[in-house]
Amino acid sequence: VIHPSKLKSPYTQEQVAAVKKDVEAILKNKDYDDGSIGPVLVRLAWHSSGTYCAETKTGGSNGAGMRYEKEGGDPANAGLQHARVFLEPIKEKHSWITYADLWTLAGVVAIKAMGGPEIEWYPGRTDFVDDARVPPRGRLPDAAQAQDHLRAIFYRMGFNDQEIVALSGAHNLGRCHADRSGFEGPWVNNPTRFSNQYFKLLIKLKWEKKHLGREAQGAHWQWIARLPHMDEEDEPLMMLPTDMSLTLDDKFKPWVEKYAEDQDLFFKDFAAVFGKLIELGVTRDESGLAKHDGKAGEYKSA
Ligand code: HEM
């Protein structure tokens, strides 16, 4: 299978550069969360890709199935309509780009703009014209579970233990919203700056199990902690049960420690694994356009 960088691009470099510039221009938003829509754009790119099943070659970032209720209405995708709405004017202006390409590209642009690594992105995804090939609900991870569940979900996509830990480092960005997931708060104290802080805090802080909201209203228990300089009234930092499970597992924990110590290693591994994530389910033909039948294999190297 030919590496996507060797295939014909459906867009010119100038076209892609223009979209990138327009995404960069909308990232800062003083009326939204912590002043940036970057984190929710990253989550859109991930959730559009994370439905992939390597065995059946279904799901993944091709198709932009989240435009349909079947996928967009999955409770796991609650809140991602905001990300899609933010990108809509860019889609209108550059109508030649597909939604599937725009959503993945926006995630890559956001990570870079927030101080993260450069991630390889290749065009060619095409959009479904109906919901016939939209993957079933329930393929995304459930944060209330633990390491066995993480392995089941991410092995299905074709990732290994090291890659699961590297990917989890995306929780350096953004926050949980009680009304979207039943969890609440940011993982780090500067959630619009990409770094390895998440891994450092996971190891260093003393985390305490807590229900911030009411169980009857869908709130889950989570882990909370405060930095030494934070007051009791300050919003605490948080970890999901799945985040904490990375420290409770013999295979995951060494990677958490490595990434906590070495930000360069984390950035390098994160760039590789996020690049792989957004390619899931994308099989291009010689025209450079991705088909929807999932037939071709994955590319190996350039
Ligand atoms: C947010 C779960 C992996 C990127 C969230 C939220 C949950 C969650 C519950 C909060 C949603 C909300 O209330 O708005 C999980 C679980 C994972 C996982 C269980 C399994 C390991 C990932 C991966 C990435 C990612 C692989 C990207 C590579 C994000 C980002 C946010 C987020 C950027 C913040 C979104 C925002 O600020 O609106 N995740 N996630 N997550 N997740 Fe994950």
Boltz pocket constraint, residues with backbone or C-beta under 6 A from the ligand:
constraints:
  - pocket:
      binder: B
      contacts: [[A, 38], [A, 39], [A, 40], [A, 42], [A, 43], [A, 46], [A, 78], [A, 79], [A, 141], [A, 142], [A, 143], [A, 144], [A, 150], [A, 164], [A, 167], [A, 168], [A, 170], [A, 171], [A, 173], [A, 174], [A, 175], [A, 176], [A, 177], [A, 178], [A, 180], [A, 181], [A, 182], [A, 183], [A, 240], [A, 242], [A, 274]]
      max_distance: 6.0
